[in-house]
């Protein structure tokens, strides 16, 4: 393992020295920094229709967070950056950096939300999810989120929507040092010329924090100090975007990260000696050729992840448990465009594998190894029916061996009526059972069948009202939804229904300042078979923010508030505790001072109100934290 950072005093001395030198001259910024424009109104996107297009031409609700925005907010992982996106609540974000966080889009679970890296699925083969709480932002240029079922273009898991983590070579030098509460220290360095770039990041913290008493009716706990939630991560990434001539281009992304940290159990079952190690490697190569009205690409990718859990406590596992995931994919895509139409067609070939070695203290030890493959072809066409209306139709056929075949059609459209833009979609989505769902010893169900759902959404937007206002309705009705029962065994729920509204609004820049807000109301998330609410689905959540980026002055600041309602479901009962997830509210703020054109001093506070809660009963969350950072941009 790499050694921990030097002591906080030495680190602080280095920051103070650099800051003092930079204060020698404080000229005004020669050019405005990127503006904090409302999230729905950012240029072109590539995720919504699996091709590059202006964001106002897609019928799917799409949001974008750029590197400038999540760096200003101090995000250290993808889950931090997603806090800026409407409609994505996070749960079980227990402590601080380096700890697991669950996420979802519009009432969908983590397993029903597809995560892409540069347009290619990257979720673990065993679980169908990716731990975004530890997934780093090194080399990431932007994150696009599509909040609508996307199985027609992307296949399994895209039930609630798609999160696409997009990397790109940096231009110039980007470096930062930060120090914060609970020995949270971070260093990052990136350099490149826009065609090739390299990034490195190292992040550590100890996360030893005090928590209040929790007076659960069946199992009260006194106040105490949480330990064994430390984390230590190192990340390296190389990006390439190289024109080859004659319309050809080569893109490549090579990344590797390793994180090791404590794995504390609930307050009723402490695991002070347990630890987890995660090692992830990803390679993505894309060879493309752009013509005057066409774009053809061939993509080859591979990812692997190793998860090692160790606890020498003989009453727990008594040793080590290993999980190894692997995924490879080859995709061929052809985009053909004219003045009035755009056709996207392609083939995806993928294979996933997983192996487990569990609890060697047991006699005999048990585990398993398994694999599944996917073969799919898809077609989507968008027509401009009249100058103010566009229609989209698509179909995907996918065979998931050995589970069988599915079809996923879609119909969508966009119409401009004066200043009002109306967009809507009706799609079929699906989720294939994961290898853990099917084969994990003692907690699996080999009789599971794929989830099927019909997604509908309608959005009305006034892009030019203030900084943009939109109101949307979404619904999902399906069969065979996979839900854990009270024994944590997955079952196909006969019928489930999800529906809600989402409102987003932003002001135009006023003296450089932008205010934005979003509210999501999932008024129905119902297991129609049992008559209970689906797990991890708060009724209400909201985000509210104010940003003032650098402009004519050397000062930038912002504040971000999040409110997430509580949840209640019988399947949310963790080992005898009362069922449900606590409601919570947090307020984060930052202040940035440009000391020199390439030297910025930032102060940040998270959870300003020091809201003390347990997102999962028996697992307290961290309270207020502070950090100071010195960076080049």
Phi, psi and omega in degrees: 000146176290148181288154178292165179297164174295169184300152184300328180297316179295319179299314179298324179295320178298314179299319181295320179296314179297320180294319180297319179294321183290334181288355182301321179226134179230077180281158175293156179297127184291330179223149180297143174283167180305134183284155178270071182287157180304141186304322184288354190243053182244099167039239184250152178230160181238349188271325190302312182237022177058034175200160179285130182200158172298143186296334181278002179260354179265146179274348183270137176298120186229135180233150183226138171237125184266166179298321179302322182286312184284338173290320178299321180283346179083027180293135178247352179214168180299323181295326175297315181295324182292345177297343179272355183261131178295148170083010180238091174283154174239146180229160177058031173274076201295310196239283181199212180301142172091005182245152187299142174223133173268155185212168178192163179238120173049051177087358177271152179275176176301319181291339179263010180241117184277132177249128179246150168242111184055042174085002183241133179304139183230001183300152178298136182296327185287319187251342184076009180232169177229136179283092181287347176291339177244359183283124190280166179254008178299126179078000181275128181262332181193163175230126177251136181235123177254117184260068178192148181306133184233027183294333181299320182266331190239347174090211187300151176082345183274052183281308180273331181161193188225135172246118183247114178268114189249127180256161178195152176296141176282163174240117183095210183238134176231119180220148180206146172232136177219153178219140184208190181300152177057037177056038178276107185231142186217140172226135177221145179218131176217141177211151180179177181242016182090343177253323176222138182211157179227143181227143175220140178217142176227131187219129177223154168200163179254335174055032173275110187222154178277148177227155182277177175289145176240113185263067175292143184302322185262347187201078180286152179229136176285167176296154181195195179238128180276130178231176179061037173237029180286163180212149183213113186230142173230137185224139173222140181212140175237131180238143179226135174217091192239118172292138182251356182094157180058030178086354181276150176211151178237126174244142179214145175222121178236120183223148177214132174217150180224134179224136176230143181191173177288158180230074184288138176277186178291167182297339177272352183211071183294143178231071187292346180250001184280147176214157176231143174234133178236128175237125183234138175226140180217139177226129180223123179238132178228121174253125185226160173223125181255126173255187181294328180225023183211160177211117180244135180221145174238121184241135174233130183218156175209138177226152173213150181217136175239130178239119182244119177251129182230129172210108181288356178299117184294342180274354177257259180255333178080014180169225190246142173234130186241139174230130180234125179244145175217146178212136175227147182210142171236130182228137173240127184227141178229124178245123179237125186234147172225186181296333186238003181206161176215124181245130176240124179223146181190174179228135175240129175236122185219155175219134178239146177216154179208147175221147183227141169230113194240137167046073180293349178290338179281156180238116353276162173299154180231158179184187178195165174221138182204169181208159173212156183233157178230133174232123187216149171228142183220157181211131176219135178230139177240127179246144167270102184290308170227176187300335184251011182216138179229142182239136180235131173229150181200165179205138175233135170245126184226135173248121179250094182284133008260025188273344180114192187242152178221156172242141181227095177274166176210153174216128181213168179195159177226136177222137176257121179241094187064235178274354184267131175250127180242127180229145180206158181213146167229118185223158170257134177231164182207159174222121180279138177306141180279171179295327175292317177306322188269330194229354184297125186300125176085341183225046182219171181215100183291353181265007181296148174239162182299145170291145173229140181213149172253119181259138175224141174207146177225131180230131174246127186228145172242085187299334186259005176273111187063234174258012180118132178225137177216148175228126182228150172244142178222149179212150178215123178235130186210177178230156177063027176302137183267116183226141177285136174276186184291347175262011179062032174254128182291139178226150172277112175283131186303312184217145176214152183218133179230137177205151180186178177238153172221130178242130174232146180206151177211152177267157170291159178302128177236110185054038179085357186255139178235133176247135181220155183207153174212145177225131177240128181241101175270082188286344176222126173213079198243129166279101186290342179282315182266345182074023181239163180286142177295147185293153173057045180229088177293147179292312185238146169207151180211151173231141182220132184216154174224129181227137174230094182285172175299141176214243179286339181258174179262020184237134174225147181204164179193161177217139183226124179243143178227137177231123180234126181288164177284167178230155178217126176201141177305328181280358174272008183279111180266101171054053173091352177284165173300140182290149173123170177238136182298143165289154178206159174219137180226152175229123177246147180215154176217155175223126183238137179236125179274105181283322177216166178305333181238029177217116183235130176256127184234137171242135182226149172227136177245146181054057185305322180280359179055046179292119183254118186207172176238104181300330168235134185307128180090358180236089184293151178261161180287154180264219184293139176226154179234154176207150173233141185222142171241122186222168180272345179203000000 
